[in-house]
Amino acid sequence: MKPTPSPTNSVAAEVDSPVAGDFGLAGGEVRRRQIVFKAFAVGLVAGLLGAGFRVALEWSESLRTRSIHSLPGWRGALFAVAIGSVGAGSATWFVQRLAPHARGSGIPWLKSVLLGEQHPEWRRLLPVKFLAGLIGIGSGLALGREGPTVQMGGAAGAMVGRLLGVQNEQERRALISAGAGAGLAAGFNAPLSGLIFVLEELHGSFTPVVFVAAFLASVTGDVVTRLLVSERPVFHMNVAAPGVGALPWAAGLGVLCGVAGVVFNSATLSGLDFVKRTRLPGFVVAAFIGAVVGLCGWWQPGMAGSGGALVEATLAGRFALAAVPLFVLMRFALSIGSYSTGSAGGVFAPLLVLGALGGWSFGVMAQRMSGGAITNPAVFCVLGMGALFSGIVRAPLTGIVLMLELTGDYDFVLPLLVSCLSAYGVAEWLKSPPLYDALRRRDRAGSAVSPTDQQSHASS
């Protein structure tokens, strides 16, 4: 007679059973207890990289702004154009020449690695991503640091797995996922967002091994960043969350952000295609775009770089309503142009800037039309950022939690649920693919493996 399995064995078998769509990470091949130490190590490395990148970028952006505005008149404008042109051109050349897989945010590359479509190369990616991102964004390209920290975190997971002699492919992918979550946590001081981003966006499913690895790595990366950089939320605001009476307005903003997300995704892909059709060297196109961004940054500092100061000013309500549409259009065009250069930089920060600006202008109009139901239009900055993120990336849960962690105010849960899910539903109804999936498919369809990549595959 066969022995009857004990309840403990049955539970273990259920936990270790494979789950469809989980990239092969739910089986007994990788035990959770085996990955704990490795996840801590990944979080430590990713946190150090993220903190270092964040500090270096803040220093370089501050230095650029001070240097430009210390020069009078046309000298400041000329210096801004020169810095933007040389920085963008050299950063793009650096990426194209040494590590093409370091271009853009790098999140589509991570998804391809986890799907087994690309090799998890890290030896050249880490230094090239760090330096090219620092040069490009530091010189003024309207890109964000968070995408690069996610890709560098994933590469750190591949590196730790290699150095610790991990042979199991599923365990290596779990460590790469954990590193990506730690990178997001380090970029935003948002450990829960790092964890949820891994489960919702990179995997689209919950598995015990990935959950444990991403959770431990994200917390570790966040602790390292808080110790080395700052414990405060990325954005600071002192406004009360809107009441139930504002929920219809939150839904209306979500609908608009869903449409705007579709437009942003389409424009991003069109920008990349346009640059490709020019058949000019990438660094030449990047130098021209960098010059334009530099000039706009001289006129209005928030137009260049990551745009964090612009978000802070919007949250504080320091803009005239008439100026906001111009700022939105300019920042939109500069963000699309900067991403189309192929330099190292992400879209997290650009979309948050656009969401904050659009949300604030919507809030001002809602305040005038609501008859007193809306007391402070600045609250719609937060709703706009979360909703636009949901419409572009198509990860509403990550958008909700990210906004809560960025602001440090959990009273925004209900209006964020309404605005983010509305944006998600509209974007899905319009049948627009999520940005990172569209970029991944574009990269797979339009690019072959370069000789440089072949050498890196062989060496790793």
Secondary structure, 3 states (H helix, E strand, C coil): CCCCCCHHHHHHHHHHCCCCCCCCCCCCCCCHHHHHHHHHHHHHHHHHHHHHHHHHHHHHHHHHHHHHHCCCHHHHHHHHHHHHHHHHHHHHHHHHHHCHHHCECCHHHHHHHHCCCCCCCCCCHHHHHHHHHHHHHHCCCCCECHHHHHHHHHHHHHHHHHHCCCCCHHHHHHHHHHHHHHHHHHHHCCHHHHHHHHHHHHHCCCCHHHHHHHHHHHHHHHHHHHHHCCCCCCCCCCCCCCCHHHHHHHHHHHHHHHHHHHHHHHHHHHHHHHHHHHCCCHHHHHHHHHHHHHHHHHHCHHHCCCCHHHHHHHHCCCCCHHHHHHHHHHHHHHHHHHHHCCCECECHHHHHHHHHHHHHHHHHHHHHHCCCCCCCCCHHHHHHHHHHHHHHHCCHHHHHHHHHHHHCCHHHHHHHHHHHHHHHHHHHHCCCCCHHHHHHHHHHHHCCCCHHHHHHHHHC
